[in-house]
Amino acid sequence: SSCGLEPPLQTRRESRQLKLWLDPKGLKPPHPHQILQGHHRPPFTVKMPDLGGFGEQLPDEHAVADFLELLEKHRIDCEKQGKYEEAELARARLEQVRQHEENRRRDELRSQQLQERLGVEEAHHQELRDFNEQWDRKAAEFEAHAANLQNTLAERHKQEHQIQLDKMRREVEPRTPRWSKDLLNLRKIQETLAKMKKYAEAEKTKVQADQVESKEHAMWRAKREARIASLEEQFLHKQQLEMGGLMKRIQSGREEQKKARKEELERLLQRYHNVKTQMESQQRIIQQRLERYPITAPTATSVSRPSSATGAGRTVSVR
């Protein structure tokens, strides 16, 4: 091989290929892009996945590092043996390949870290969607249950009110009018005149007694209705207090559910913030390592994405 260098673990055919790349006879060397894109294939190549429709064979990272090490050894050997043209060619090719690899790794890292950020964002958005769907469903179930409780209580109140009203009309005293002595005396006189066959005077007395009776009956009815109305108002007030207690419990449950939702959302956002901060910190460290060691620095990032909100949260009930 050129300058007496036999690459370790390489065949003679591969060594001859390297010699052709270095072009010791002054032939125009292939552009590094041609070497890396398959027109002049390097000794180590791997089939990369299809990148947007470009199915080239590109050297993997270890192959490029081995090739650069081999090229550097070749340059040093040529320098020691005084073959400066070959040394310059090796140096130029070394710089081109190294620069190409550094740019490729930077582009690859930018793409990888962008995908990581997008992945975290999408996971967070999905978690928010799941969170809102879950809590919206819980709120709807709560409101449906609350409405059912109100309707049930209102129907019971209506039935109890009618039963109580009927009972009061039957039992409230005085259930019959209590006639005055004047009215009773007029009726007695009326009966006496009738027995004495004094019908004209009996008629006049009857008319007078009927007027007094009508007046006293109206007074009895008014007082009794007032008494019933008072008792009914007290009964309705008790029902209103019961309904008010239910509405207060419903509102308390509603506020408790809102508070639980807010607290759970704050925890969700804090988890997202922590994951995003951790990821950005790891990405900066990897970027710094890549700047210090452009060829050999690892580019993988370990990120724990936000956990799903499905199944989280408290259930608030109203009784």
CORKA-V429463 format. One record per residue. N is the residue number from 1. RES is the residue in one letter. PHI is phi as a letter, one per 30 degrees, with the letter a starting at -180 (none if undefined). PSI is psi in degrees with one decimal (* if undefined). D_CENTER is the distance of its C-alpha to the mean C-alpha in Angstrom with 1 decimal. Layout:
N|RES|PHI|PSI|D_CENTER + N|RES|PHI|PSI|D_CENTER
//
This chain:
1|S|none|168.0|66.0 + 2|S|d|135.9|66.2 + 3|C|i|18.4|67.2 + 4|G|i|17.4|67.6 + 5|L|c|120.8|63.8 + 6|E|c|111.0|62.8 + 7|P|d|136.9|58.9 + 8|P|d|138.8|58.0 + 9|L|i|20.3|56.9 + 10|Q|c|150.4|57.7 + 11|T|d|165.3|60.1 + 12|R|d|-33.8|63.0 + 13|R|d|-41.3|61.5 + 14|E|d|-36.7|58.4 + 15|S|d|-40.5|60.6 + 16|R|d|-35.8|62.6 + 17|Q|d|-43.1|59.3 + 18|L|d|-41.1|58.4 + 19|K|d|-39.3|62.0 + 20|L|d|-37.8|61.6 + 21|W|d|-39.6|58.5 + 22|L|d|-20.5|60.3 + 23|D|h|66.1|63.2 + 24|P|d|-17.8|66.1 + 25|K|c|8.6|68.6 + 26|G|i|6.4|67.2 + 27|L|d|154.2|65.3 + 28|K|d|119.5|62.3 + 29|P|d|153.1|59.3 + 30|P|d|148.6|56.2 + 31|H|d|144.4|53.3 + 32|P|e|-30.6|50.6 + 33|H|d|-36.1|48.1 + 34|Q|d|-40.4|50.7 + 35|I|d|-46.9|50.7 + 36|L|d|-20.5|47.0 + 37|Q|c|6.6|46.4 + 38|G|j|-10.5|48.9 + 39|H|d|-35.8|52.0 + 40|H|b|97.4|53.6 + 41|R|d|135.7|51.6 + 42|P|d|170.2|51.5 + 43|P|e|-33.6|52.6 + 44|F|c|118.8|49.1 + 45|T|b|150.6|46.6 + 46|V|b|149.4|43.6 + 47|K|d|112.0|42.0 + 48|M|d|154.8|38.7 + 49|P|d|158.5|35.9 + 50|D|d|119.1|36.0 + 51|L|c|92.8|34.5 + 52|G|i|29.0|33.8 + 53|G|j|-3.4|37.0 + 54|F|c|103.7|39.3 + 55|G|c|47.0|40.6 + 56|E|d|162.6|42.9 + 57|Q|c|117.3|44.1 + 58|L|c|149.7|43.1 + 59|P|d|141.1|44.2 + 60|D|d|174.2|41.8 + 61|E|d|-41.3|41.3 + 62|H|d|-38.7|43.9 + 63|A|d|-42.0|46.4 + 64|V|d|-42.5|46.1 + 65|A|d|-42.8|46.6 + 66|D|d|-40.5|49.6 + 67|F|d|-41.7|51.0 + 68|L|d|-39.5|50.8 + 69|E|d|-42.5|52.4 + 70|L|d|-41.3|55.1 + 71|L|d|-38.5|55.7 + 72|E|d|-41.8|56.0 + 73|K|d|-40.1|58.5 + 74|H|d|-42.3|60.4 + 75|R|d|-43.0|60.5 + 76|I|d|-42.2|61.9 + 77|D|d|-42.7|64.5 + 78|C|d|-38.8|65.6 + 79|E|d|-43.7|65.9 + 80|K|d|-33.5|68.0 + 81|Q|d|4.5|70.2 + 82|G|i|13.1|70.7 + 83|K|c|77.3|69.1 + 84|Y|d|-28.8|67.3 + 85|E|d|-43.9|66.6 + 86|E|d|-36.5|64.7 + 87|A|d|-41.5|63.0 + 88|E|d|-40.7|62.0 + 89|L|d|-42.7|60.7 + 90|A|d|-41.6|58.7 + 91|R|d|-44.7|57.4 + 92|A|d|-44.5|56.4 + 93|R|d|-37.6|54.7 + 94|L|d|-44.3|53.0 + 95|E|d|-40.5|51.6 + 96|Q|d|-47.7|50.4 + 97|V|d|-42.8|48.7 + 98|R|d|-44.3|47.2 + 99|Q|d|-40.1|45.9 + 100|H|d|-43.2|44.5 + 101|E|d|-40.0|42.8 + 102|E|d|-44.4|41.3 + 103|N|d|-40.7|40.0 + 104|R|d|-42.6|38.6 + 105|R|d|-35.9|36.8 + 106|R|d|-45.4|35.4 + 107|D|d|-41.7|34.1 + 108|E|d|-40.7|32.7 + 109|L|d|-43.4|31.0 + 110|R|e|-44.1|29.5 + 111|S|d|-43.9|28.2 + 112|Q|d|-44.8|26.9 + 113|Q|d|-31.9|25.1 + 114|L|d|-43.2|23.7 + 115|Q|d|-36.9|22.3 + 116|E|d|-43.8|20.9 + 117|R|d|-42.5|19.1 + 118|L|d|-37.9|17.8 + 119|G|d|-42.7|16.6 + 120|V|d|-41.4|14.7 + 121|E|d|-44.8|13.2 + 122|E|d|-40.9|12.3 + 123|A|d|-39.3|10.9 + 124|H|d|-43.1|8.6 + 125|H|d|-39.3|7.7 + 126|Q|d|-39.5|7.3 + 127|E|d|-39.6|5.1 + 128|L|d|-41.6|2.8 + 129|R|d|-45.6|4.3 + 130|D|d|-41.4|4.5 + 131|F|d|-49.2|2.3 + 132|N|d|-40.0|3.9 + 133|E|d|-42.5|6.5 + 134|Q|d|-48.1|7.3 + 135|W|d|-32.5|7.7 + 136|D|d|-40.3|9.4 + 137|R|d|-41.8|11.5 + 138|K|d|-40.4|12.4 + 139|A|d|-42.1|13.5 + 140|A|d|-42.3|15.5 + 141|E|d|-39.3|17.1 + 142|F|d|-47.0|18.0 + 143|E|d|-37.6|19.6 + 144|A|d|-42.6|21.4 + 145|H|d|-41.1|22.8 + 146|A|d|-43.1|23.8 + 147|A|d|-38.1|25.6 + 148|N|d|-41.0|27.3 + 149|L|d|-42.4|28.6 + 150|Q|d|-45.5|29.9 + 151|N|d|-40.9|31.6 + 152|T|d|-44.7|33.1 + 153|L|d|-40.7|34.5 + 154|A|d|-41.1|35.8 + 155|E|d|-40.4|37.6 + 156|R|d|-41.1|39.1 + 157|H|d|-40.8|40.2 + 158|K|d|-44.9|41.9 + 159|Q|d|-45.4|43.8 + 160|E|d|-35.9|44.8 + 161|H|d|-43.8|45.9 + 162|Q|d|-41.9|48.3 + 163|I|d|-43.5|49.7 + 164|Q|d|-37.3|50.3 + 165|L|d|-43.5|51.9 + 166|D|d|-40.5|54.3 + 167|K|d|-42.2|55.2 + 168|M|d|-39.2|56.0 + 169|R|d|-26.9|58.2 + 170|R|d|-34.4|60.1 + 171|E|c|-16.7|60.5 + 172|V|d|130.4|60.5 + 173|E|d|152.0|64.0 + 174|P|d|132.8|66.4 + 175|R|d|-22.6|65.9 + 176|T|b|158.0|69.2 + 177|P|d|148.1|71.2 + 178|R|c|105.2|73.6 + 179|W|d|148.5|76.7 + 180|S|d|163.7|78.7 + 181|K|d|-37.5|82.4 + 182|D|d|-44.8|83.5 + 183|L|d|-43.1|81.9 + 184|L|d|-38.6|83.4 + 185|N|d|-40.4|86.8 + 186|L|d|-39.6|86.7 + 187|R|d|-34.7|86.0 + 188|K|d|-42.4|88.8 + 189|I|d|-41.8|91.2 + 190|Q|e|-45.7|90.0 + 191|E|d|-39.1|90.9 + 192|T|d|-44.9|94.3 + 193|L|d|-36.4|95.3 + 194|A|d|-40.4|94.4 + 195|K|d|-28.4|96.6 + 196|M|d|5.4|99.4 + 197|K|i|25.2|99.0 + 198|K|c|75.3|98.2 + 199|Y|d|-33.8|95.5 + 200|A|d|-47.0|95.3 + 201|E|d|-35.4|94.7 + 202|A|d|-37.8|92.3 + 203|E|d|-44.2|90.3 + 204|K|d|-42.0|90.0 + 205|T|d|-39.4|88.9 + 206|K|d|-43.4|86.3 + 207|V|d|-42.7|84.9 + 208|Q|d|-42.5|84.7 + 209|A|d|-38.7|83.1 + 210|D|d|-40.0|80.5 + 211|Q|d|-44.1|79.4 + 212|V|d|-42.4|79.0 + 213|E|d|-42.8|77.1 + 214|S|d|-40.5|74.8 + 215|K|d|-45.3|74.1 + 216|E|d|-33.5|73.5 + 217|H|d|-40.5|71.3 + 218|A|d|-39.8|69.1 + 219|M|d|-40.1|68.9 + 220|W|d|-45.9|67.9 + 221|R|d|-42.3|65.3 + 222|A|d|-44.4|63.8 + 223|K|d|-40.6|63.7 + 224|R|d|-42.7|62.2 + 225|E|d|-36.0|59.5 + 226|A|d|-40.7|58.7 + 227|R|d|-43.8|58.5 + 228|I|d|-42.0|56.2 + 229|A|d|-38.8|54.0 + 230|S|d|-45.8|53.7 + 231|L|d|-37.5|52.8 + 232|E|d|-40.0|50.3 + 233|E|d|-41.2|48.7 + 234|Q|d|-41.5|48.4 + 235|F|d|-45.2|46.8 + 236|L|d|-34.1|44.3 + 237|H|d|-41.0|43.4 + 238|K|d|-39.9|42.6 + 239|Q|d|-39.4|40.3 + 240|Q|d|-39.2|38.6 + 241|L|d|-40.5|38.1 + 242|E|d|-43.7|36.5 + 243|M|d|-38.5|34.2 + 244|G|d|-38.1|33.4 + 245|G|d|-41.2|32.6 + 246|L|d|-45.1|30.2 + 247|M|d|-35.6|28.5 + 248|K|d|-41.7|28.3 + 249|R|d|-38.4|26.6 + 250|I|d|-45.2|24.1 + 251|Q|d|-37.8|23.3 + 252|S|d|-43.3|23.2 + 253|G|d|-37.8|20.7 + 254|R|d|-43.8|18.6 + 255|E|d|-38.6|18.7 + 256|E|d|-39.9|18.0 + 257|Q|d|-41.1|14.8 + 258|K|d|-41.0|13.8 + 259|K|d|-43.6|14.9 + 260|A|d|-40.4|13.1 + 261|R|d|-43.1|9.7 + 262|K|d|-44.6|10.9 + 263|E|d|-41.4|12.2 + 264|E|d|-37.9|9.3 + 265|L|d|-40.1|7.4 + 266|E|d|-40.1|10.8 + 267|R|d|-40.7|11.2 + 268|L|d|-46.7|8.2 + 269|L|d|-35.3|9.8 + 270|Q|d|-39.8|13.1 + 271|R|d|-44.4|12.7 + 272|Y|d|-43.5|11.9 + 273|H|d|-42.1|14.9 + 274|N|d|-44.7|17.0 + 275|V|d|-43.6|16.6 + 276|K|d|-42.4|17.3 + 277|T|d|-43.6|20.2 + 278|Q|d|-44.4|21.6 + 279|M|d|-45.4|21.5 + 280|E|d|-38.0|23.2 + 281|S|d|-45.3|25.7 + 282|Q|d|-39.6|26.5 + 283|Q|d|-39.0|26.9 + 284|R|d|-40.2|29.3 + 285|I|d|-43.8|31.3 + 286|I|d|-39.3|31.7 + 287|Q|d|-42.2|32.7 + 288|Q|d|-40.4|35.2 + 289|R|d|-39.4|36.6 + 290|L|d|-35.0|36.9 + 291|E|d|-35.0|38.9 + 292|R|d|-38.9|41.1 + 293|Y|b|77.1|41.5 + 294|P|e|-29.0|40.8 + 295|I|c|-35.8|42.2 + 296|T|c|-11.5|41.3 + 297|A|d|135.8|38.0 + 298|P|d|152.3|35.1 + 299|T|c|7.0|32.1 + 300|A|d|143.2|29.4 + 301|T|b|133.6|26.3 + 302|S|c|113.0|24.5 + 303|V|b|132.0|20.8 + 304|S|c|114.3|18.3 + 305|R|d|160.7|14.9 + 306|P|e|141.2|11.7 + 307|S|d|154.9|11.2 + 308|S|d|146.7|8.7 + 309|A|d|-4.0|6.5 + 310|T|d|129.4|8.3 + 311|G|i|-6.0|11.0 + 312|A|d|168.5|10.1 + 313|G|j|155.8|10.8 + 314|R|c|157.1|14.1 + 315|T|c|125.6|15.7 + 316|V|c|127.5|17.8 + 317|S|b|159.1|20.9 + 318|V|b|131.3|23.8 + 319|R|b|*|27.4
//
